[in-house]
Amino acid sequence: MPSFDDAEVYRSILESLPVAVCVVDLQQKIVLWSDGAEKITGHPRHEVIGHSYTGEALLPCDQPGCEESGEECPLVQAIKMSHTIEGIGYLRHKAGYEIPVRIRAVPVHNAHGSIIGAVETFEDDASASPDHHEDNLKLPGFVDESTGLASHAMMQSHLRETLGTFHEVKVPFSVLYFRVDGLRRFRANFGTEAADLLLGVVARSLEGALWKTDFVGRWSEDQFVVILNGCREDVLHAVRERIRRMLAGNAIDWWGERRSLPILIGEATVQSGDTLDRLMERAERSLADASAGRSLAASASGNPTSGSH
């Protein structure tokens, strides 16, 4: 049909797709950004068109908290290798947290067969399969209103259930205990809205870092708890470090400045004869040790430390 001879019609179709689509030229400048890309990343079209893809904060990587060169990103590799690149990576949302995504990058050729750029599609990997406990979170009292995570009561229920499974069939699990250090002072200085926004960023990062069999919830005003099902003590440190790196970049834009707080992490692995109180007491002691270590480091340097610990 003659109407479809107009290239702008095709561009309009691509831009309106609910699927995340990004097209770059040979200089790695973004030339097309779909509605789906806006929705997943939070970056509106006018903020990214014409900008370098490898220079943007949303640059994908195959590990959370990664700081690798942009030359490793799928779009660049698709152009260099002249074939499709697929995989799972991470994109940084405009709000400051990282999200796992499934990525496919394909080189784009002109009528003469020369590569003129690449197109990438990506989808939120967290939505690739249904959350098996999503329905439970819809029940009254089971959701923390500020973050949308499981409430304290819900996390206690999950912990008791997981402990029961351990005592019955010896399925191991570990707990990570997080505290957003200095949250009360942050709230006093910048207000409740800023504090809730920062907590939301932390919550989304924790959700994105976990397997579907794990649980994360709000434990108190400045604390979160993660249940790592099947996680033994010998691999807990590696899991903790991966999540720590992912949280290290968490920040919010507030009145023209980036604002963040350090996040302290405690840990505990279930032991024979554990009760809920015993398990959480060990996690709390570990968190207290992390806090003491941070205070000691700050005193030695003469400056407050920043980032996650």
VEXDREN-2710 file (C-alpha; in Angstrom, 1 decimal):
% VEXDREN-2710
k/r/px/py/pz
1/MET/0.0/0.0/0.0
2/PRO/1.3/3.5/-0.9
3/SER/0.9/4.7/2.7
4/PHE/3.6/2.3/3.9
5/ASP/6.1/3.7/1.4
6/ASP/6.7/6.5/4.0
7/ALA/9.6/5.6/6.3
8/GLU/8.1/7.7/9.1
9/VAL/5.2/5.3/9.2
10/TYR/7.5/2.5/10.1
11/ARG/9.4/4.6/12.6
12/SER/6.1/5.5/14.3
13/ILE/5.2/1.8/14.4
14/LEU/8.5/0.9/16.0
15/GLU/8.3/3.7/18.5
16/SER/4.8/2.7/19.6
17/LEU/5.7/-0.9/20.3
18/PRO/5.2/-2.1/23.9
19/VAL/8.4/-4.2/23.4
20/ALA/11.6/-2.4/24.4
21/VAL/13.4/-1.5/21.2
22/CYS/16.6/0.6/20.8
23/VAL/18.4/1.4/17.5
24/VAL/21.9/2.8/17.3
25/ASP/24.1/4.0/14.4
26/LEU/27.7/3.2/13.8
27/GLN/28.8/5.9/16.2
28/GLN/26.6/4.1/18.9
29/LYS/24.2/7.1/19.0
30/ILE/20.6/6.2/19.9
31/VAL/18.3/6.9/16.9
32/LEU/15.2/5.1/18.0
33/TRP/13.7/4.4/21.5
34/SER/10.4/2.7/21.8
35/ASP/7.5/3.1/24.2
36/GLY/8.5/-0.2/25.8
37/ALA/12.1/1.0/26.3
38/GLU/10.7/4.1/28.1
39/LYS/8.5/1.9/30.3
40/ILE/11.2/-0.5/31.4
41/THR/14.0/2.0/32.0
42/GLY/12.1/5.1/33.0
43/HIS/14.1/7.1/30.5
44/PRO/11.8/9.1/28.1
45/ARG/12.6/9.2/24.5
46/HIS/13.7/12.9/24.4
47/GLU/16.4/12.2/27.1
48/VAL/18.2/9.5/25.1
49/ILE/17.8/10.1/21.4
50/GLY/21.0/11.5/20.0
51/HIS/23.0/10.4/23.0
52/SER/25.8/7.8/23.1
53/TYR/24.4/4.4/24.1
54/THR/27.7/3.3/25.6
55/GLY/27.9/6.6/27.5
56/GLU/24.5/6.4/29.2
57/ALA/23.9/5.2/32.8
58/LEU/21.5/2.6/31.4
59/LEU/24.3/0.7/29.7
60/PRO/23.7/-3.1/30.0
61/CYS/26.2/-5.5/31.6
62/ASP/26.1/-9.2/32.3
63/GLN/26.7/-8.7/36.1
64/PRO/24.9/-6.4/38.6
65/GLY/27.1/-3.5/39.7
66/CYS/29.4/-4.0/36.7
67/GLU/31.7/-1.3/35.5
68/GLU/33.0/-2.9/32.4
69/SER/33.8/-1.0/29.2
70/GLY/30.9/-0.2/26.9
71/GLU/32.7/-2.2/24.2
72/GLU/31.3/-5.4/26.0
73/CYS/27.7/-4.3/25.5
74/PRO/25.5/-6.5/23.2
75/LEU/24.8/-3.7/20.7
76/VAL/28.5/-3.0/20.2
77/GLN/29.3/-6.7/19.9
78/ALA/26.5/-7.2/17.4
79/ILE/28.1/-4.5/15.2
80/LYS/31.6/-5.8/15.6
81/MET/30.8/-9.5/15.2
82/SER/28.1/-9.0/12.5
83/HIS/25.7/-11.5/14.1
84/THR/23.0/-11.7/16.7
85/ILE/24.0/-11.5/20.3
86/GLU/21.7/-12.8/23.0
87/GLY/21.9/-13.0/26.8
88/ILE/20.8/-11.8/30.2
89/GLY/22.1/-8.5/31.5
90/TYR/21.3/-5.6/33.7
91/LEU/20.1/-2.1/32.9
92/ARG/20.0/0.8/35.3
93/HIS/16.6/2.3/35.7
94/LYS/16.3/6.1/35.8
95/ALA/15.2/5.8/39.5
96/GLY/18.7/4.4/40.3
97/TYR/18.2/0.7/40.7
98/GLU/19.3/-2.1/38.4
99/ILE/16.9/-4.4/36.6
100/PRO/17.6/-7.9/35.1
101/VAL/16.7/-8.0/31.4
102/ARG/16.8/-10.5/28.5
103/ILE/18.7/-8.9/25.6
104/ARG/18.9/-9.6/21.9
105/ALA/21.0/-7.4/19.7
106/VAL/21.0/-7.7/15.9
107/PRO/23.2/-5.8/13.3
108/VAL/21.3/-3.6/10.8
109/HIS/22.4/-3.6/7.1
110/ASN/21.7/-1.2/4.3
111/ALA/20.6/-2.1/0.8
112/HIS/24.2/-2.8/-0.1
113/GLY/24.8/-5.2/2.8
114/SER/26.9/-2.9/4.8
115/ILE/26.3/-2.6/8.6
116/ILE/24.9/0.8/9.5
117/GLY/24.1/0.1/13.1
118/ALA/22.3/-2.3/15.4
119/VAL/18.9/-2.9/17.0
120/GLU/18.4/-4.2/20.5
121/THR/15.3/-5.6/22.1
122/PHE/15.1/-6.2/25.8
123/GLU/12.5/-7.3/28.3
124/ASP/12.3/-7.3/32.1
125/ASP/13.6/-10.8/33.1
126/ALA/11.7/-10.6/36.3
127/SER/8.5/-10.7/34.3
128/ALA/9.6/-13.8/32.2
129/SER/8.0/-16.1/34.7
130/PRO/5.2/-15.5/37.2
131/ASP/6.1/-14.8/40.8
132/HIS/4.9/-17.8/42.8
133/HIS/4.2/-15.7/45.9
134/GLU/2.7/-12.6/44.2
135/ASP/-0.9/-13.6/45.1
136/ASN/0.0/-13.9/48.7
137/LEU/1.3/-10.3/48.8
138/LYS/-2.1/-9.0/47.7
139/LEU/-3.6/-10.1/51.0
140/PRO/-4.2/-7.3/53.6
141/GLY/-1.3/-6.8/56.0
142/PHE/1.1/-8.7/53.9
143/VAL/2.5/-5.8/51.9
144/ASP/4.7/-2.9/53.1
145/GLU/3.0/0.2/51.7
146/SER/6.1/2.2/51.3
147/THR/8.1/-0.3/49.2
148/GLY/5.6/-2.8/47.9
149/LEU/7.6/-5.7/49.5
150/ALA/6.4/-8.3/51.9
151/SER/5.6/-6.8/55.3
152/HIS/7.4/-7.7/58.6
153/ALA/4.5/-10.1/59.5
154/MET/4.8/-11.8/56.0
155/MET/8.6/-12.3/56.4
156/GLN/8.1/-13.8/59.8
157/SER/5.7/-16.3/58.2
158/HIS/8.1/-17.1/55.4
159/LEU/11.0/-17.6/57.9
160/ARG/8.9/-20.0/60.1
161/GLU/7.8/-21.9/57.0
162/THR/11.4/-22.1/55.7
163/LEU/12.7/-23.2/59.1
164/GLY/10.1/-25.9/59.2
165/THR/11.2/-27.2/55.8
166/PHE/14.8/-27.2/57.0
167/HIS/14.0/-29.2/60.2
168/GLU/11.9/-31.7/58.2
169/VAL/14.0/-32.4/55.1
170/LYS/17.3/-30.4/55.7
171/VAL/17.0/-28.0/52.8
172/PRO/19.6/-25.3/53.7
173/PHE/18.9/-21.6/53.5
174/SER/20.6/-18.3/54.6
175/VAL/19.4/-14.9/55.6
176/LEU/20.8/-11.5/54.6
177/TYR/19.9/-8.6/57.0
178/PHE/20.2/-5.1/55.5
179/ARG/20.2/-1.7/57.2
180/VAL/20.0/1.6/55.3
181/ASP/22.5/3.5/57.5
182/GLY/21.5/7.0/58.5
183/LEU/18.0/6.8/57.2
184/ARG/16.4/8.8/60.1
185/ARG/18.9/11.7/59.6
186/PHE/18.3/11.5/55.8
187/ARG/14.6/11.7/56.4
188/ALA/15.0/14.7/58.7
189/ASN/17.2/16.5/56.3
190/PHE/15.4/15.8/53.0
191/GLY/11.9/14.8/54.0
192/THR/9.7/11.7/54.0
193/GLU/9.3/11.7/50.2
194/ALA/13.0/11.5/49.5
195/ALA/13.5/8.8/52.1
196/ASP/10.6/6.7/50.7
197/LEU/12.0/7.2/47.2
198/LEU/15.4/5.9/48.3
199/LEU/13.9/2.9/50.1
200/GLY/12.0/2.1/46.9
201/VAL/15.2/2.1/44.9
202/VAL/16.8/-0.3/47.5
203/ALA/13.7/-2.5/47.4
204/ARG/13.7/-2.8/43.6
205/SER/17.4/-3.6/43.5
206/LEU/16.9/-6.4/46.1
207/GLU/14.0/-7.8/44.1
208/GLY/16.1/-7.8/40.9
209/ALA/19.0/-9.6/42.6
210/LEU/17.1/-12.6/43.8
211/TRP/15.9/-15.9/42.4
212/LYS/12.2/-16.7/42.2
213/THR/12.6/-19.1/45.1
214/ASP/14.0/-16.4/47.4
215/PHE/12.0/-13.8/49.5
216/VAL/12.7/-10.2/50.4
217/GLY/10.7/-8.0/52.7
218/ARG/10.7/-4.9/54.9
219/TRP/11.8/-5.8/58.5
220/SER/11.7/-2.4/60.1
221/GLU/11.9/1.3/59.3
222/ASP/15.4/1.1/57.9
223/GLN/15.9/-2.7/57.6
224/PHE/15.2/-5.4/55.0
225/VAL/15.5/-9.2/55.2
226/VAL/16.2/-11.6/52.4
227/ILE/15.7/-15.4/52.6
228/LEU/18.0/-17.2/50.3
229/ASN/16.5/-20.7/49.8
230/GLY/19.1/-23.4/49.1
231/CYS/22.0/-21.1/50.0
232/ARG/24.7/-22.8/52.0
233/GLU/27.2/-21.1/54.2
234/ASP/30.1/-21.8/51.8
235/VAL/28.5/-19.8/49.0
236/LEU/26.8/-17.1/51.1
237/HIS/29.7/-14.7/50.9
238/ALA/29.7/-14.8/47.1
239/VAL/26.0/-14.1/47.0
240/ARG/26.3/-11.3/49.6
241/GLU/29.1/-9.7/47.5
242/ARG/27.1/-9.8/44.4
243/ILE/24.1/-8.1/46.0
244/ARG/26.4/-5.6/47.8
245/ARG/27.9/-4.6/44.4
246/MET/24.4/-4.2/43.0
247/LEU/23.3/-2.0/45.9
248/ALA/26.5/0.2/45.7
249/GLY/25.1/2.3/42.9
250/ASN/21.7/3.0/44.5
251/ALA/21.0/6.7/44.6
252/ILE/18.2/9.1/43.9
253/ASP/18.1/12.5/42.1
254/TRP/16.9/15.0/44.6
255/TRP/16.7/18.7/43.8
256/GLY/19.5/18.4/41.2
257/GLU/21.9/16.3/43.3
258/ARG/22.5/12.5/43.7
259/ARG/21.6/11.4/47.2
260/SER/22.5/8.0/48.6
261/LEU/23.2/6.2/51.9
262/PRO/25.5/3.3/52.8
263/ILE/23.9/-0.1/53.3
264/LEU/25.2/-2.4/56.0
265/ILE/24.7/-6.2/55.5
266/GLY/24.5/-8.9/58.1
267/GLU/24.2/-12.6/57.4
268/ALA/23.3/-16.0/59.0
269/THR/23.0/-19.5/57.8
270/VAL/20.5/-21.9/59.4
271/GLN/21.8/-24.5/61.9
272/SER/20.3/-27.6/63.4
273/GLY/18.1/-26.7/66.3
274/ASP/17.6/-23.1/65.2
275/THR/14.5/-21.2/66.2
276/LEU/13.5/-18.0/64.4
277/ASP/14.8/-16.0/67.3
278/ARG/18.2/-17.7/67.3
279/LEU/18.6/-17.3/63.6
280/MET/17.8/-13.6/63.6
281/GLU/20.0/-13.0/66.6
282/ARG/23.0/-14.3/64.7
283/ALA/22.0/-12.1/61.7
284/GLU/21.7/-9.1/64.0
285/ARG/25.1/-9.7/65.5
286/SER/26.6/-9.9/62.1
287/LEU/24.9/-6.6/61.2
288/ALA/26.2/-5.0/64.4
289/ASP/29.7/-6.2/63.4
290/ALA/29.4/-4.7/60.0
291/SER/28.3/-1.4/61.6
292/ALA/31.2/-1.5/64.0
293/GLY/33.6/-2.2/61.2
294/ARG/32.3/0.7/59.2
295/SER/32.6/3.1/62.2
296/LEU/36.2/1.9/62.8
297/ALA/37.1/2.5/59.1
298/ALA/35.5/6.0/59.3
299/SER/37.5/6.9/62.4
300/ALA/40.8/5.6/60.9
301/SER/40.3/7.7/57.8
302/GLY/38.9/10.7/59.5
303/ASN/36.0/10.8/57.1
304/PRO/32.6/9.1/56.9
305/THR/32.6/6.2/54.5
306/SER/30.1/5.7/51.7
307/GLY/28.7/2.9/49.7
308/SER/27.5/-0.5/50.7
309/HIS/29.2/-2.8/53.2
END
